[in-house]
Amino acid sequence: MNADRYAGKVSVVALPSTPLLARALPNVDWSDAYAVAVPPGAQGRHPQEWADAIFRSPPPWIRILFAMREVLVRAVGIERGGTHVFETLGWRSDEVLLGVDQAHLAFRASVLLEDGRAVLSTVVNVRSRRGLLYTALVRRVHPLVARSLLARATRKLAGGRDVR
C-alpha cells in the first residue's frame, strides 16, 4: 500500500468505555468519538505518539481557527487556550488522556489504540453560560476538525508526506 495514497477513512464510533474515559470528568454534557484503521507498518505503536501526531502540528487552516478562537474568546471573557490544553493528563499502555479544566468548560480528549484502530474521543463538561454558548459554536466545527486531525495523523504515521 502506498502511504501517500492511504486515505485514512475516519468513521464515527460509539464512545469507548475505558478506565481513563470513565473517570475523565464527573459530568459529561456532550461527547463524540472517531476511529481510523491503523495502516500496516505504521509508525506509532504507543497512543502518545498518535496524540502528538494529532495535536502537535495541526494544518494551517486549523491553526487559523485556533488563532481566531483566541481573539474571540478574549472579547467575551473566556480563558485563552494555548498548547497547554492538549497536555497529557493520564496514560495507559493503550490510551492517553489529554485536556484542561477552565472556568467555562472542562474537556478531555482520549487517544486509544485497540483492535487495529486508533480512536479519538472527546468528552466535555460545560460549566457556565459562556461555556454553553461557546460549545454551541464549537460543536458545529468539532467533527470536521477532529476527523481532519485524525486522518492527517494517520497519513503521517503511515509514512506519507505531511502537506502543509
Secondary structure, DSSP 8 states (H G I E B T S, - for coil): --GGG-----EE------HHHHTT-S--SEEEEEEEE--TT-S--SHHHHHHHHHSS--HHHHHHHHHHHHHHHHHT-----GGGG-EEEE-SSEEEEEEE-SSEEEEEEEEEETTEEEEEEEEEE-SHHHHHHHHHHHHHHHHHHHHHHHHHHHHHTT-----
